[in-house]
Amino acid sequence: MKQISILGCGWLGLPLAKALIEKGNSVNGSTTSENKLSILKNLGINPFLVLLNEVEGRLESESVSENINTFLAKSEILIIDIPPKLRAANPNSEKKIFVEKIQTLIPFIEKSTIKKVLFVSSTSVYGDDNRFINEETIPNPETESGKQLVLAENLLQENQNFETTILRFGGLIGEDRHPVKFLAGKENLENPDAPINLIHQKDCIRIIEEIIIQSKWNEIFNAVAPFHPTREEYYTNKAIEMNLEKPKFSSEKSNIKKVVSSERIESYLNYKFCLDNY
């Protein structure tokens, strides 16, 4: 049995915590909402209210610091699964909000029992260049969230007090979450010939489990299902399958050809994707 802390029990973190508990592990789970604490507790997760908001470089209160220390206590593995939400009081602010949260967290990790960190990142760090992408590809983010993810990755990997594995997921889908629901009926959509780079929630969870079981640390993995039909083909078929209005694409707006490879996941972890979910 391992003691694991999951920072961010949201869409992925919550079912991940449940899966790890079912495998016999003890899990500390964090949330930023007091209302969610009872939900975590009822699922067998040790619940913690953890906020990483800073005021002039310091946490807002001693109780917040105490919560983080207790949340990390006795755990060897920390999974960081918090999205880079960049909204600030000043919408024109260029402050690295997400990066600052990681900077706030790192000193707590350093003085804790944590020896292994798994950081959930995104293939958005590669931008939308027309190319085949693997783990050797140098990140070239185009979005602010992608830029902050790269900075956060570097902060964690450069720290010698713990070992960090970076897991870059493609577009996330699941039984309750699918982009075709937002695309249905829309017209003049861009990039009909662009290949999809998606990963199902179930694969996300199983890959994280395998990294922990096989102790694959100080690594970088891309995690995208080896299934890359075009956007037009895939979302049209999905709309039909889900009885939704078919989206309409514009061939005049097509320039992305990015294919993200998961060959390293498949070979190094000996992992097989659940393609029936797609």
Stockholm file with secondary structure:
# STOCKHOLM 1.0

chainA/1-278         MKQISILGCGWLGLPLAKALIEKGNSVNGSTTSENKLSILKNLGINPFLVLLNEVEGRLESESVSENINTFLAKSEILIIDIPPKLRAANPNSEKKIFVEKIQTLIPFIEKSTIKKVLFVSSTSVYGDDNRFINEETIPNPETESGKQLVLAENLLQENQNFETTILRFGGLIGEDRHPVKFLAGKENLENPDAPINLIHQKDCIRIIEEIIIQSKWNEIFNAVAPFHPTREEYYTNKAIEMNLEKPKFSSEKSNIKKVVSSERIESYLNYKFCLDNY
#=GR chainA/1-278 SS CCEEEEECCSTTHHHHHHHHHHTTCEEEEEESCGGGHHHHHHTTCEEEECCCCEETTEESCHHHHHHHHHHHTTCSEEEECCCCCCCCSSTTCCCCHHHHHHHHHHHHHHTSSCCEEEEEEEGGGGTTCSSEECTTSCCCCCSHHHHHHHHHHHHHHHCTTSEEEEEEECEEEBTTBCTHHHHTTCCSBSCTTCBCCEEEHHHHHHHHHHHHHHTCCSCEEEECCSCCCBHHHHHHHHHHHTTCCCCCBCTTSCCCCCEECCHHHHHHSCCCCCGGGC
#=GC SS_cons         CCEEEEECCSTTHHHHHHHHHHTTCEEEEEESCGGGHHHHHHTTCEEEECCCCEETTEESCHHHHHHHHHHHTTCSEEEECCCCCCCCSSTTCCCCHHHHHHHHHHHHHHTSSCCEEEEEEEGGGGTTCSSEECTTSCCCCCSHHHHHHHHHHHHHHHCTTSEEEEEEECEEEBTTBCTHHHHTTCCSBSCTTCBCCEEEHHHHHHHHHHHHHHTCCSCEEEECCSCCCBHHHHHHHHHHHTTCCCCCBCTTSCCCCCEECCHHHHHHSCCCCCGGGC
//
